[in-house]
């Protein structure tokens, strides 16, 4: 028995050592064709930022004191929170001083309606020509969620304020999101490059669906090369809307670069994730396309971090009266919490006067 346990320990130690070496190697080197290198630590950081955008307590999110506002994201300064009540969308913009970056995070679909949303994804049609990109087509709903709601002007305004506050200390804009939030993050990253003239934009999404055709994917690859789509094992959403191998130019097509994270175990005792940086086609047949996309649970957890809301009530928002001075509503009831100057406070707002929307 002792020998068996010792053997398992040695095997697990070897696997973890090899995994660590592989991750370090992937982070240190660029891929063979000169694409930006995948950074494992950055992925772990951005998945925490993506998880935080699901928090419904706006006071805790605004002051970055929520239970998910810890770990690799400590010290983050929120500039703007946007809650589009009309379309049930949520996003925030802020500054991560340790990364010298503006972070933009978009919330995905509420998990209580995800079954219906996934069913709808099977029938999504390419029905919108992307502006100034010949033959590039995208889905109207994904495009509209970012471009034709309150989200875009609020996000771009917050980016401008963040740059005004922090000036040359900010070198990068990092855009992230999960599920439909990943689709919005992709359109936001492209918007920042094309329409705002930003030169250093990085996009990293988790469990993102396909959003356009092959021509759109080609344009995207050229304009936002520092993009990584993280997919998790058998997550169903990256398989949707469907990709048809025999009609690659006429149907949905992912843009690169995919990083496929698989859950592996040794004798059902040691479990770890193995990451594979896929090819530059966006539709690498040896990555997530090599398995059946059938899991919703794989969609709701990435790197062991939950990407879902705390409650099952749609668009549930909790806000303390103590952040009222930062908040405003438009004529449609959409909520904005805006910071006009960097905070020097270490806010721990009380729970008094809490209202639920």
C-alpha positions in Angstrom: 0.0 0.0 0.0 2.8 2.4 0.9 4.6 1.6 -2.4 1.4 2.3 -4.3 0.8 5.6 -2.6 4.5 6.6 -3.2 4.1 5.7 -6.8 1.0 7.9 -7.2 2.8 10.7 -5.4 5.8 10.5 -7.7 3.6 10.3 -10.8 1.5 13.3 -9.7 4.7 15.3 -8.8 6.1 14.5 -12.2 2.9 15.6 -14.0 2.6 18.8 -12.1 6.3 19.5 -12.7 5.9 18.8 -16.4 2.7 20.9 -16.5 4.5 23.8 -14.8 7.4 23.6 -17.3 5.0 23.4 -20.2 3.1 26.5 -19.0 6.3 28.4 -18.5 7.5 27.4 -21.9 4.2 28.6 -23.5 4.3 31.9 -21.7 8.0 32.6 -22.4 8.0 31.8 -26.2 5.9 33.1 -29.1 4.4 30.6 -31.4 6.1 29.5 -34.6 4.4 32.0 -36.8 5.0 35.1 -34.7 1.6 35.3 -33.1 1.4 36.9 -29.6 2.2 34.4 -26.9 -0.5 32.9 -24.6 0.0 34.0 -21.0 -1.4 31.5 -18.5 -1.2 33.9 -15.5 -3.0 36.6 -17.4 -5.8 34.1 -18.2 -6.1 33.3 -14.5 -6.3 37.0 -13.8 -8.9 37.9 -16.5 -11.1 35.0 -15.6 -11.4 36.5 -12.1 -12.3 39.9 -13.6 -14.9 38.1 -15.8 -16.4 36.3 -12.8 -16.7 39.6 -10.9 -18.9 41.2 -13.6 -21.7 38.7 -12.6 -22.0 40.2 -9.1 -25.4 41.8 -8.5 -24.4 43.9 -5.5 -23.3 47.1 -7.3 -22.0 48.8 -4.1 -19.5 45.9 -3.5 -18.6 45.8 -7.2 -18.1 49.5 -7.4 -15.8 49.6 -4.4 -14.2 46.2 -5.4 -15.0 44.6 -2.0 -17.2 41.8 -3.3 -16.3 38.1 -2.5 -15.0 37.7 -6.1 -12.9 40.9 -6.0 -9.9 39.2 -4.5 -7.0 37.0 -5.5 -5.2 38.3 -8.6 -7.4 41.3 -9.0 -6.8 43.1 -5.7 -6.3 46.9 -6.0 -8.5 47.2 -9.0 -10.1 50.7 -9.5 -13.6 50.7 -11.0 -14.4 53.7 -13.2 -17.8 52.8 -14.5 -20.5 50.1 -14.1 -23.2 49.8 -16.7 -26.4 47.9 -16.2 -28.7 47.9 -19.2 -32.0 46.9 -17.7 -33.8 47.0 -21.0 -31.7 44.2 -22.5 -30.3 42.6 -19.2 -26.7 43.5 -19.9 -23.9 44.4 -17.5 -20.4 45.6 -17.9 -17.7 47.5 -16.1 -14.6 49.5 -16.9 -11.6 50.1 -14.5 -7.9 50.3 -14.1 -5.5 47.5 -13.0 -2.4 49.3 -11.9 -0.3 46.1 -11.6 -1.1 45.4 -15.3 -0.8 49.0 -16.4 -4.1 48.3 -18.2 -7.7 49.4 -18.5 -9.9 46.4 -18.0 -13.3 46.1 -19.7 -15.5 43.2 -18.7 -18.9 42.1 -20.1 -21.4 39.7 -18.4 -22.7 36.7 -20.2 -26.2 35.3 -20.4 -27.9 34.7 -17.0 -27.6 31.0 -16.2 -31.3 30.6 -15.5 -32.1 31.2 -19.2 -29.0 29.6 -20.6 -30.9 26.5 -21.8 -33.2 28.6 -24.0 -30.3 30.8 -25.2 -28.3 27.7 -26.2 -31.3 26.3 -28.1 -31.6 29.6 -29.9 -27.9 29.6 -30.9 -28.5 26.5 -33.1 -30.7 28.7 -35.4 -28.7 32.0 -35.4 -28.3 33.3 -39.0 -25.6 35.6 -40.5 -27.8 38.6 -41.2 -25.7 41.7 -40.9 -22.9 43.1 -43.1 -20.1 44.4 -40.8 -19.4 48.0 -41.8 -16.5 48.6 -44.3 -15.6 44.9 -44.4 -16.5 43.4 -47.8 -18.2 40.0 -47.5 -17.9 40.0 -43.7 -21.1 39.1 -42.0 -22.1 38.8 -38.3 -25.1 38.0 -36.3 -27.3 41.1 -35.7 -28.2 40.2 -32.1 -24.5 39.9 -31.0 -23.6 43.0 -32.9 -26.5 45.0 -31.5 -25.9 44.0 -27.8 -22.7 46.0 -27.9 -23.2 48.6 -30.6 -26.9 49.6 -30.3 -27.5 49.7 -26.5 -26.4 51.9 -23.7 -23.2 49.8 -23.3 -21.0 51.2 -26.0 -21.2 54.9 -25.3 -20.8 54.3 -21.5 -17.8 52.0 -22.1 -16.0 54.4 -24.5 -16.7 57.3 -22.2 -15.2 55.4 -19.2 -12.1 54.5 -21.2 -11.5 58.2 -22.0 -11.9 59.1 -18.3 -9.5 56.4 -17.3 -6.9 57.7 -19.7 -7.4 61.2 -18.4 -7.0 60.1 -14.8 -3.9 57.9 -15.3 -2.4 59.2 -18.5 0.8 57.6 -19.7 0.7 55.0 -16.9 -1.9 53.1 -18.9 -0.3 51.2 -21.8 -2.9 48.6 -22.7 -6.7 48.0 -22.9 -7.7 44.5 -22.0 -11.2 43.4 -22.9 -12.8 40.2 -21.5 -16.1 38.5 -21.2 -17.8 35.1 -20.9 -20.4 33.5 -23.1 -22.4 36.3 -24.8 -20.2 38.7 -22.9 -17.3 37.2 -24.9 -19.1 38.1 -28.1 -19.6 41.7 -26.8 -15.9 41.8 -25.8 -14.8 40.8 -29.3 -16.9 43.5 -30.9 -15.6 46.0 -28.3 -12.0 45.2 -29.0 -12.6 45.6 -32.7 -14.4 48.9 -32.2 -11.5 50.2 -30.1 -9.1 49.5 -32.9 -11.2 50.6 -35.9 -13.2 53.6 -34.5 -11.2 54.8 -31.6 -7.7 54.3 -33.0 -6.4 52.3 -30.1 -3.1 50.4 -30.9 -2.6 48.2 -27.9 -5.8 46.2 -27.4 -5.9 42.7 -26.0 -9.0 40.5 -26.0 -9.4 37.3 -24.0 -12.8 35.6 -23.9 -14.1 32.5 -22.1 -16.7 30.1 -23.7 -17.5 32.5 -26.5 -19.9 31.6 -29.3 -19.1 32.1 -33.0 -20.1 35.6 -34.0 -19.3 36.0 -37.7 -18.3 34.2 -40.9 -14.8 33.4 -42.3 -14.3 36.8 -43.9 -15.1 38.5 -40.7 -12.7 36.2 -38.8 -9.9 37.1 -41.3 -10.4 40.8 -40.8 -10.6 40.3 -37.0 -7.4 38.3 -37.0 -5.5 41.1 -38.8 -7.0 44.0 -36.7 -6.9 42.5 -33.2 -4.1 39.9 -33.4 -3.6 39.8 -29.6 -6.8 37.8 -29.0 -7.3 34.5 -27.2 -10.5 32.5 -27.0 -10.4 30.1 -24.0 -12.6 27.1 -24.4 -13.2 24.5 -21.7 -13.3 20.8 -22.4 -16.8 19.9 -23.6 -18.3 23.4 -23.2 -21.3 23.5 -25.6 -21.3 27.2 -26.4 -18.0 27.5 -28.5 -19.6 24.9 -30.8 -22.5 27.3 -31.6 -23.8 28.6 -33.9 -22.8 25.6 -35.9 -19.7 25.5 -38.2 -20.1 23.5 -41.4 -16.9 22.2 -42.8 -18.1 22.0 -46.4 -19.4 25.6 -46.4 -16.7 27.5 -44.5 -17.2 30.9 -46.2 -21.0 30.9 -45.9 -21.4 29.9 -42.2 -20.1 30.9 -38.8 -16.4 30.7 -38.3 -14.3 31.3 -35.2 -11.4 33.7 -35.3 -8.1 32.7 -33.7 -6.5 32.0 -31.4 -8.2 29.3 -29.4 -6.7 27.9 -26.2 -8.4 24.6 -25.3 -8.4 23.7 -21.6 -9.0 20.0 -20.9 -9.7 18.4 -17.6 -7.5 15.3 -17.0 -7.1 13.1 -14.0 -4.7 10.4 -12.8 -6.4 7.3 -11.3 -9.3 9.7 -10.4 -7.2 11.1 -7.6 -5.3 14.0 -9.2 -7.1 16.4 -11.5 -5.5 19.2 -13.5 -6.1 21.2 -16.6 -4.0 20.9 -19.7 -3.9 23.9 -22.1 -3.4 23.6 -25.8 -2.7 26.7 -27.9 -4.4 25.9 -31.2 -3.5 26.8 -34.7 -4.2 30.2 -36.4 -7.3 29.1 -38.4 -9.8 29.6 -35.6 -11.3 26.2 -36.3 -8.5 23.8 -35.3 -10.0 20.3 -35.7 -7.6 19.0 -32.9 -9.0 21.4 -30.3 -12.5 21.8 -28.9 -13.9 20.7 -32.3 -12.4 17.3 -31.7 -15.0 16.5 -29.0 -18.7 16.8 -28.7 -19.9 20.1 -27.2 -22.5 18.8 -24.8 -21.7 20.3 -21.4 -23.3 23.3 -19.7 -21.4 22.8 -16.5 -18.1 23.1 -18.5 -19.5 26.4 -19.8 -20.1 27.8 -16.3 -16.7 27.1 -14.8 -13.3 28.0 -16.2 -10.0 27.4 -14.3 -12.2 26.4 -11.3 -13.8 29.9 -11.3 -17.6 30.2 -11.4 -18.9 32.3 -14.3 -22.5 32.8 -13.3 -24.7 35.0 -11.1 -25.4 34.4 -7.5 -29.2 34.2 -7.9 -31.6 32.9 -10.5 -33.6 36.0 -10.8 -33.2 37.8 -14.1 -31.4 41.2 -13.9 -31.3 41.2 -10.1 -29.5 44.3 -8.9 -28.8 45.3 -5.3 -27.5 48.8 -4.6 -26.8 50.5 -1.3 -27.9 54.1 -0.8 -24.3 55.0 -0.1 -23.4 54.8 -3.8 -26.4 56.9 -4.9 -24.0 59.9 -5.3 -22.2 57.9 -8.0 -25.3 56.6 -9.8 -27.7 57.9 -12.4 -30.5 56.5 -14.5 -31.6 57.3 -18.0 -35.1 57.6 -19.3 -35.4 53.8 -19.7 -34.2 53.0 -16.2 -30.7 51.8 -17.2 -28.2 52.3 -14.3 -24.7 53.8 -14.4 -22.3 54.1 -11.6 -19.5 56.6 -12.6 -16.4 57.7 -10.9 -15.2 61.1 -12.0 -11.9 61.1 -10.1 -9.7 58.2 -8.9 -10.7 57.0 -5.5 -8.2 57.3 -2.6 -10.7 55.7 -0.2 -10.6 52.1 1.1 -14.4 51.9 1.0 -16.2 49.2 3.0 -19.8 50.3 2.5 -22.4 49.2 5.0 -25.4 47.2 4.1 -27.9 49.8 5.3 -30.4 51.2 2.9 -30.1 48.4 0.4 -32.6 48.3 -2.5 -33.2 45.6 -5.0 -34.3 46.1 -8.6 
